[in-house]
């Protein structure tokens, strides 16, 4: 019994050691948040939108970025009557330490009017193009949730 514990503990220590080297922690060059909005008198949309906030935490100036998120109903199920996965390419220069805030219209993605508010989840930036021509990519959002 003691021998199995020592083997198991050794295995876990090795996995932690090698795991840290195989999957190094990468600092996100951004912070992003978004809220689903559905107000009657909105200028940006007729049906609904997403209020986004993007903060550039890198040392480079952002030229454009691609934001990805998924829509769910209040029960946690994929939203019906619209695309579940949405992505937007936003061409906006954002200085190091700067931020960009905007409301994105989701009208063209809605087949029907949502009966209630939807939730935005699994929100991440999949690509950032910097003014110096360099590109940062995380196509599946793995860095966002580390």
Residue frames as qw, qx, qy, qz and C-alpha x, y, z in Angstrom:
[[0.000, 0.887, 0.463, 0.000, 0.00, 0.00, 0.00],
 [0.296, -0.819, 0.110, 0.479, 2.77, 2.44, 0.98],
 [0.449, -0.153, 0.605, 0.640, 4.70, 1.48, -2.16],
 [0.259, 0.615, 0.647, 0.369, 1.68, 2.31, -4.38],
 [0.124, -0.943, -0.234, 0.201, 1.32, 5.68, -2.65],
 [0.391, -0.615, 0.347, 0.591, 4.97, 6.52, -3.28],
 [0.393, 0.153, 0.689, 0.589, 4.69, 5.48, -6.95],
 [0.118, 0.796, 0.568, 0.175, 1.50, 7.51, -7.37],
 [0.234, -0.904, -0.054, 0.354, 2.99, 10.55, -5.66],
 [0.439, -0.372, 0.498, 0.648, 6.16, 10.29, -7.78],
 [0.338, 0.430, 0.692, 0.471, 4.06, 10.04, -10.94],
 [0.001, -0.920, -0.392, 0.011, 2.08, 13.17, -10.01],
 [0.342, -0.774, 0.177, 0.503, 5.27, 15.11, -9.26],
 [0.435, -0.095, 0.625, 0.641, 6.79, 14.09, -12.60],
 [0.237, 0.647, 0.644, 0.333, 3.63, 15.05, -14.48],
 [0.122, -0.949, -0.202, 0.211, 3.57, 18.45, -12.79],
 [0.409, -0.584, 0.373, 0.593, 7.25, 19.03, -13.59],
 [0.342, 0.060, 0.701, 0.623, 7.03, 17.95, -17.23],
 [0.152, 0.759, 0.626, 0.097, 3.58, 19.48, -17.69],
 [0.136, -0.891, -0.056, 0.430, 4.95, 22.90, -16.78],
 [0.270, -0.464, 0.551, 0.639, 7.64, 22.54, -19.43],
 [0.276, 0.275, 0.816, 0.427, 5.40, 21.06, -22.11],
 [0.021, -0.779, -0.529, -0.335, 2.62, 23.61, -21.61],
 [0.355, -0.075, -0.287, 0.886, 4.32, 26.79, -20.42],
 [0.012, 0.779, 0.497, -0.381, 2.19, 29.55, -18.97],
 [0.323, 0.317, 0.328, 0.829, 1.72, 32.29, -21.50],
 [0.014, 0.456, 0.368, -0.810, 0.63, 35.72, -20.33],
 [0.344, 0.708, 0.600, 0.141, -2.43, 36.94, -22.18],
 [0.305, 0.037, 0.128, 0.943, -1.70, 40.10, -24.16],
 [0.282, -0.369, -0.311, -0.829, -5.25, 41.29, -23.56],
 [0.164, 0.249, 0.783, -0.546, -8.22, 41.45, -21.23],
 [0.280, -0.171, -0.534, -0.779, -11.72, 41.16, -22.70],
 [0.202, 0.297, 0.788, -0.499, -15.23, 41.23, -21.30],
 [0.231, -0.148, -0.543, -0.793, -18.68, 41.33, -22.91],
 [0.302, 0.272, 0.695, -0.593, -22.32, 41.63, -21.89],
 [0.078, 0.419, 0.788, 0.443, -25.40, 40.72, -23.91],
 [0.119, 0.321, 0.286, -0.895, -27.73, 43.74, -24.23],
 [0.025, 0.452, 0.787, 0.419, -31.28, 44.07, -25.51],
 [0.004, 0.486, 0.373, -0.790, -32.67, 47.59, -24.99],
 [0.422, 0.701, 0.575, -0.021, -35.54, 49.10, -26.96],
 [0.195, 0.973, 0.039, -0.119, -34.04, 52.51, -27.75],
 [0.655, -0.405, 0.387, 0.507, -30.49, 51.40, -28.64],
 [0.328, 0.805, -0.245, -0.428, -28.70, 53.21, -31.46],
 [0.093, -0.517, 0.813, 0.252, -26.21, 50.42, -32.25],
 [0.017, -0.061, -0.980, -0.189, -28.76, 47.64, -32.93],
 [0.541, -0.209, -0.260, -0.772, -32.47, 46.92, -33.46],
 [0.847, -0.249, -0.430, -0.191, -32.72, 43.51, -31.76],
 [0.779, -0.607, 0.050, 0.151, -29.68, 42.95, -29.54],
 [0.423, 0.781, -0.381, 0.257, -25.98, 43.55, -29.16],
 [0.848, -0.270, -0.248, 0.384, -22.84, 42.76, -27.21],
 [0.113, -0.964, 0.200, -0.131, -21.13, 45.46, -25.17],
 [0.907, 0.052, -0.170, 0.383, -17.44, 44.60, -25.36],
 [0.227, -0.928, 0.295, 0.028, -14.38, 45.91, -23.58],
 [0.899, 0.236, -0.111, 0.352, -10.93, 45.05, -24.93],
 [0.314, -0.906, 0.265, 0.101, -7.79, 46.08, -23.04],
 [0.738, 0.533, -0.341, 0.233, -4.34, 45.80, -24.62],
 [0.689, -0.700, 0.182, 0.051, -1.98, 44.46, -21.92],
 [0.856, 0.155, 0.120, 0.478, 0.96, 43.98, -24.29],
 [0.353, -0.594, 0.125, 0.712, 3.85, 46.35, -25.01],
 [0.224, 0.072, 0.620, 0.748, 2.83, 46.67, -28.69],
 [0.396, 0.290, 0.086, -0.867, 0.11, 48.72, -30.41],
 [0.483, 0.306, 0.820, -0.022, -2.81, 46.62, -31.64],
 [0.127, 0.140, -0.472, -0.861, -3.92, 47.21, -35.24],
 [0.700, -0.109, -0.303, -0.637, -6.84, 44.74, -35.26],
 [0.198, -0.191, 0.906, -0.322, -8.13, 41.84, -33.19],
 [0.555, -0.144, -0.655, -0.492, -10.60, 39.00, -33.57],
 [0.369, -0.197, 0.626, -0.659, -13.00, 38.35, -30.71],
 [0.480, -0.100, -0.815, -0.308, -14.91, 35.07, -30.33],
 [0.324, -0.102, 0.655, -0.675, -17.79, 34.15, -28.03],
 [0.206, -0.248, -0.917, -0.235, -20.71, 31.77, -27.70],
 [0.435, -0.250, 0.062, -0.862, -24.34, 32.55, -26.88],
 [0.235, -0.179, -0.944, 0.148, -26.36, 30.50, -24.39],
 [0.436, -0.623, -0.354, -0.544, -29.85, 30.78, -22.94],
 [0.357, -0.639, 0.390, -0.559, -30.42, 31.23, -19.22],
 [0.949, -0.219, 0.149, -0.172, -30.54, 27.42, -18.77],
 [0.398, -0.593, 0.639, 0.287, -27.00, 27.10, -20.14],
 [0.722, 0.328, 0.586, 0.167, -28.15, 25.57, -23.42],
 [0.304, -0.011, 0.424, 0.853, -26.90, 26.88, -26.78],
 [0.299, 0.444, 0.196, -0.822, -29.12, 29.77, -27.82],
 [0.453, 0.407, 0.763, 0.216, -31.82, 28.85, -30.34],
 [0.302, 0.888, 0.345, -0.033, -32.78, 31.05, -33.25],
 [0.129, 0.940, -0.309, -0.059, -29.24, 32.27, -33.81],
 [0.696, 0.419, -0.517, 0.270, -25.69, 31.17, -34.41],
 [0.779, -0.588, -0.161, 0.150, -24.09, 29.82, -31.26],
 [0.650, -0.298, 0.130, 0.687, -20.48, 30.78, -32.09],
 [0.283, 0.945, 0.154, 0.063, -19.88, 34.37, -33.14],
 [0.641, -0.279, 0.107, 0.707, -16.66, 36.05, -34.16],
 [0.210, 0.967, 0.143, -0.019, -15.86, 39.61, -35.10],
 [0.654, 0.104, 0.027, 0.749, -12.76, 41.19, -36.61],
 [0.129, -0.954, -0.220, 0.155, -12.33, 44.66, -35.17],
 [0.599, 0.389, 0.015, 0.700, -9.96, 47.06, -36.91],
 [0.274, -0.937, -0.062, -0.206, -9.00, 49.53, -34.24],
 [0.496, 0.429, -0.490, 0.574, -5.62, 50.77, -33.05],
 [0.671, -0.721, -0.128, -0.119, -5.24, 50.27, -29.32],
 [0.194, 0.741, -0.522, 0.375, -2.10, 51.60, -27.66],
 [0.540, -0.003, -0.760, 0.362, -0.24, 49.55, -25.00],
 [0.104, -0.224, -0.640, 0.727, -2.28, 49.80, -21.81],
 [0.338, 0.070, -0.117, -0.931, -5.20, 51.28, -23.77],
 [0.352, 0.272, 0.865, -0.231, -8.72, 50.01, -24.18],
 [0.249, -0.047, -0.540, -0.803, -11.47, 49.82, -26.77],
 [0.269, 0.309, 0.783, -0.468, -15.14, 49.74, -25.79],
 [0.335, 0.113, -0.445, -0.823, -18.03, 49.34, -28.22],
 [0.665, 0.182, 0.575, -0.441, -21.42, 47.76, -28.71],
 [0.011, 0.166, -0.836, -0.523, -21.47, 45.18, -31.52],
 [0.696, 0.132, 0.006, -0.706, -24.80, 44.60, -33.25],
 [0.302, -0.096, 0.948, 0.016, -25.89, 40.95, -33.23],
 [0.608, 0.407, 0.188, -0.655, -28.96, 41.64, -35.41],
 [0.576, 0.478, -0.530, -0.398, -27.63, 39.86, -38.52],
 [0.168, 0.231, -0.950, 0.124, -26.98, 36.70, -36.48],
 [0.371, 0.151, 0.699, -0.593, -30.53, 36.45, -35.07],
 [0.100, -0.218, -0.828, -0.507, -33.15, 34.46, -36.99],
 [0.376, -0.696, -0.561, -0.244, -35.80, 35.28, -34.37],
 [0.176, -0.722, 0.234, -0.627, -36.16, 37.85, -31.60],
 [0.362, 0.050, -0.831, 0.419, -34.77, 36.39, -28.35],
 [0.501, -0.647, -0.493, -0.296, -37.52, 35.90, -25.76],
 [0.598, -0.790, -0.024, 0.134, -35.13, 36.66, -22.91],
 [0.006, -0.871, 0.486, 0.074, -31.58, 37.83, -22.35],
 [0.936, 0.209, -0.243, 0.148, -28.86, 35.50, -23.55],
 [0.596, -0.725, 0.267, 0.219, -25.53, 34.87, -21.88],
 [0.540, 0.726, -0.419, 0.068, -22.13, 35.35, -23.45],
 [0.790, -0.488, 0.368, 0.048, -19.68, 32.63, -22.50],
 [0.810, -0.007, 0.365, 0.459, -16.35, 31.22, -23.63],
 [0.250, 0.968, 0.022, -0.006, -15.22, 34.69, -24.62],
 [0.678, -0.405, 0.295, 0.538, -11.69, 35.08, -25.94],
 [0.307, 0.825, -0.281, -0.382, -9.52, 36.85, -28.49],
 [0.940, 0.125, 0.291, 0.127, -8.32, 34.43, -31.16],
 [0.677, 0.300, 0.165, 0.651, -5.93, 36.71, -33.04],
 [0.138, -0.914, -0.060, 0.378, -4.22, 40.04, -32.58],
 [0.657, 0.487, 0.140, 0.557, -2.42, 41.88, -35.39],
 [0.399, -0.704, -0.090, 0.580, 0.03, 44.51, -34.18],
 [0.318, 0.924, -0.038, -0.210, 1.12, 47.65, -36.04],
 [0.173, -0.675, 0.663, 0.274, 4.67, 46.23, -36.36],
 [0.625, 0.326, -0.582, -0.404, 3.25, 43.32, -38.41],
 [0.072, 0.157, -0.954, 0.245, 3.59, 40.66, -35.71],
 [0.677, -0.253, -0.375, -0.580, 0.64, 38.39, -34.95],
 [0.213, -0.187, 0.839, -0.465, -0.44, 36.71, -31.71],
 [0.635, -0.063, -0.517, -0.570, -2.83, 33.77, -32.12],
 [0.242, -0.053, 0.873, -0.421, -4.90, 31.53, -29.87],
 [0.382, -0.046, -0.589, -0.711, -7.46, 30.02, -32.31],
 [0.550, -0.345, -0.748, -0.137, -9.15, 27.78, -29.71],
 [0.399, -0.749, 0.035, -0.527, -9.02, 30.08, -26.68],
 [0.838, -0.165, -0.446, 0.266, -6.63, 27.86, -24.73],
 [0.378, 0.183, -0.346, 0.839, -4.57, 30.73, -23.30],
 [0.328, -0.494, -0.089, -0.800, -7.73, 32.59, -22.24],
 [0.803, -0.449, -0.122, -0.374, -8.69, 29.91, -19.75],
 [0.734, 0.114, -0.520, 0.421, -5.30, 28.95, -18.28]]
